[in-house]
Amino acid sequence: MSNFIGTGHNPDGPDLPLGLGMQLAQNPKAMKAFGKMTNMEKSKMIAHIQASKTGDEAKTRLAQAVHDLGENKI
């Protein structure tokens, strides 16, 4: 069993980490863009955020990902 959050056994796509879900809920444009992504794209984004070495790096990556989604850069 893996401790990797975001790639659970959800048949509809990757499980959404709580922090990402909260950030997306505060940015409707980003949430809409995230919803249009493929499951593979979502998984890659989640993996990129979770590959952070520190909590601060994870927060930075999360904020950047949500910002880029909101600005249609992803």
Buried (B, 14 or more C-beta within 10 A) or exposed (E): EEEEBBBEEEEEBBBBBEBBEEBBEEBEEBBEBBEEBEEEBBBEBBEBBBEBEEEEEBBEBBEBBBBBBBEEEB
